[in-house]
Amino acid sequence: MPRPKKCRRVGFIPGNVCFHPEIKSQVQVVLSIEEVEAIRLADYLEIGQDEAAVSMNVSRGTFQRIINSARKKTADALVHGKTIRIDGGNYQVESGKSCCRRQRRECSTINCDRCEGCIDCHKPTNI
């Protein structure tokens, strides 16, 4: 009997769950919420794999498998004009985090969406 999957922590649920090419396609690629979170942490926030794995409460190897799967699915959809749908997964949404800018203190979270310019959270944005 296989070991049950560990619940992965995610920092947000995307508002848009479907992206389709200009010429609509019936073929879909389904990204799980964990895969979207891995893309957000590794590619958008540019957090290292070790830190991102800790944020998601998984091992570094598991994070690497998640991000590789997400990147392959995304590339397939872009290259072949497939619809991307975000659905499902085994995750738990982190909640109750306070924003460092609002609290005027150092941010103790790795992936706080509300403090994008915070140097302590991730790289500062260039305006």
BAMARSE-311503 format. One record per residue (C-alpha): residue in one letter; x, z, y. Coordinates in steps of 0.001 Angstrom, whole numbers, plus 500000, padded with zeros to 6 digits. Layout:
N
{code: a	u: X	w: Z	v: Y}
...
//
This chain:
127
{code: m	u: 500000	w: 500000	v: 500000}
{code: p	u: 501515	w: 499011	v: 503389}
{code: r	u: 502267	w: 501612	v: 505987}
{code: p	u: 499612	w: 501804	v: 508756}
{code: k	u: 500619	w: 500253	v: 512088}
{code: k	u: 501700	w: 502669	v: 514776}
{code: c	u: 499539	w: 502653	v: 517893}
{code: r	u: 501411	w: 500935	v: 520748}
{code: r	u: 501194	w: 502197	v: 524340}
{code: v	u: 500260	w: 499692	v: 527018}
{code: g	u: 500161	w: 500143	v: 530782}
{code: f	u: 497220	w: 497863	v: 531571}
{code: i	u: 494524	w: 495579	v: 530244}
{code: p	u: 494592	w: 492114	v: 531858}
{code: g	u: 491578	w: 491143	v: 533940}
{code: n	u: 491746	w: 487510	v: 532820}
{code: v	u: 491547	w: 487113	v: 529075}
{code: c	u: 491476	w: 483343	v: 528826}
{code: f	u: 493764	w: 480675	v: 530277}
{code: h	u: 493202	w: 477020	v: 529568}
{code: p	u: 494925	w: 473781	v: 530467}
{code: e	u: 493485	w: 471282	v: 532922}
{code: i	u: 492324	w: 469162	v: 529999}
{code: k	u: 490370	w: 471686	v: 527947}
{code: s	u: 491456	w: 472112	v: 524378}
{code: q	u: 489486	w: 473527	v: 521464}
{code: v	u: 492709	w: 474847	v: 519925}
{code: q	u: 493516	w: 478419	v: 520941}
{code: v	u: 496543	w: 480664	v: 520786}
{code: v	u: 495609	w: 484349	v: 520629}
{code: l	u: 497948	w: 486891	v: 522225}
{code: s	u: 497354	w: 490553	v: 521436}
{code: i	u: 497319	w: 493153	v: 524212}
{code: e	u: 500687	w: 494457	v: 522924}
{code: e	u: 502219	w: 490987	v: 523212}
{code: v	u: 501028	w: 490674	v: 526810}
{code: e	u: 502454	w: 494132	v: 527563}
{code: a	u: 505787	w: 493126	v: 526033}
{code: i	u: 505899	w: 490002	v: 528223}
{code: r	u: 505014	w: 492083	v: 531266}
{code: l	u: 507752	w: 494628	v: 530603}
{code: a	u: 510530	w: 492271	v: 529497}
{code: d	u: 509902	w: 489153	v: 531578}
{code: y	u: 507871	w: 490193	v: 534613}
{code: l	u: 509376	w: 493645	v: 535282}
{code: e	u: 512719	w: 492689	v: 533695}
{code: i	u: 513063	w: 495989	v: 531866}
{code: g	u: 515626	w: 496121	v: 529049}
{code: q	u: 514415	w: 496098	v: 525467}
{code: d	u: 515470	w: 499696	v: 524797}
{code: e	u: 513533	w: 501056	v: 527767}
{code: a	u: 510538	w: 498783	v: 527105}
{code: a	u: 510412	w: 499924	v: 523470}
{code: v	u: 510326	w: 503556	v: 524608}
{code: s	u: 507553	w: 502689	v: 527065}
{code: m	u: 505470	w: 501137	v: 524276}
{code: n	u: 506294	w: 503924	v: 521803}
{code: v	u: 507842	w: 501550	v: 519249}
{code: s	u: 511324	w: 500965	v: 517894}
{code: r	u: 513612	w: 498433	v: 519548}
{code: g	u: 513331	w: 496163	v: 516520}
{code: t	u: 509530	w: 496263	v: 516649}
{code: f	u: 509596	w: 495508	v: 520376}
{code: q	u: 511869	w: 492550	v: 519704}
{code: r	u: 509466	w: 491201	v: 517067}
{code: i	u: 506499	w: 491627	v: 519450}
{code: i	u: 508228	w: 489879	v: 522379}
{code: n	u: 509527	w: 487039	v: 520182}
{code: s	u: 506034	w: 486434	v: 518799}
{code: a	u: 504515	w: 486493	v: 522306}
{code: r	u: 507095	w: 484068	v: 523691}
{code: k	u: 506663	w: 481661	v: 520769}
{code: k	u: 502862	w: 481655	v: 521132}
{code: t	u: 503081	w: 481172	v: 524905}
{code: a	u: 505566	w: 478308	v: 524556}
{code: d	u: 503371	w: 476663	v: 521910}
{code: a	u: 500351	w: 476847	v: 524225}
{code: l	u: 502252	w: 475428	v: 527203}
{code: v	u: 503957	w: 472622	v: 525289}
{code: h	u: 500899	w: 471532	v: 523308}
{code: g	u: 498195	w: 472198	v: 525940}
{code: k	u: 496410	w: 474927	v: 524009}
{code: t	u: 494108	w: 477591	v: 525428}
{code: i	u: 495590	w: 481100	v: 525586}
{code: r	u: 493184	w: 483916	v: 524742}
{code: i	u: 494109	w: 487597	v: 525005}
{code: d	u: 492325	w: 489679	v: 522432}
{code: g	u: 492786	w: 492490	v: 519962}
{code: g	u: 495722	w: 494512	v: 518834}
{code: n	u: 496559	w: 498075	v: 517920}
{code: y	u: 497122	w: 499818	v: 521236}
{code: q	u: 496360	w: 502803	v: 523413}
{code: v	u: 496115	w: 502477	v: 527201}
{code: e	u: 498240	w: 504947	v: 529121}
{code: s	u: 496228	w: 506588	v: 531836}
{code: g	u: 496457	w: 509351	v: 534380}
{code: k	u: 499716	w: 508179	v: 535942}
{code: s	u: 500162	w: 508856	v: 539614}
{code: c	u: 501824	w: 506323	v: 541860}
{code: c	u: 505136	w: 507395	v: 543342}
{code: r	u: 504327	w: 505754	v: 546686}
{code: r	u: 501065	w: 507650	v: 546953}
{code: q	u: 502596	w: 510935	v: 545813}
{code: r	u: 505779	w: 510459	v: 547932}
{code: r	u: 507996	w: 511416	v: 545006}
{code: e	u: 510107	w: 509756	v: 542321}
{code: c	u: 508107	w: 507808	v: 539821}
{code: s	u: 508400	w: 509244	v: 536338}
{code: t	u: 506827	w: 506227	v: 534657}
{code: i	u: 508496	w: 503078	v: 533449}
{code: n	u: 505631	w: 500670	v: 533905}
{code: c	u: 503497	w: 501829	v: 536822}
{code: d	u: 501706	w: 498736	v: 538151}
{code: r	u: 500828	w: 500408	v: 541419}
{code: c	u: 504362	w: 500871	v: 542669}
{code: e	u: 505887	w: 497415	v: 542398}
{code: g	u: 508404	w: 498020	v: 545191}
{code: c	u: 509629	w: 501330	v: 543792}
{code: i	u: 513340	w: 501250	v: 543001}
{code: d	u: 512962	w: 504086	v: 540491}
{code: c	u: 510373	w: 502206	v: 538425}
{code: h	u: 511971	w: 498788	v: 538199}
{code: k	u: 513739	w: 496242	v: 540313}
{code: p	u: 512536	w: 496014	v: 543924}
{code: t	u: 510522	w: 493032	v: 545008}
{code: n	u: 512040	w: 490614	v: 547519}
{code: i	u: 509748	w: 489983	v: 550455}
//
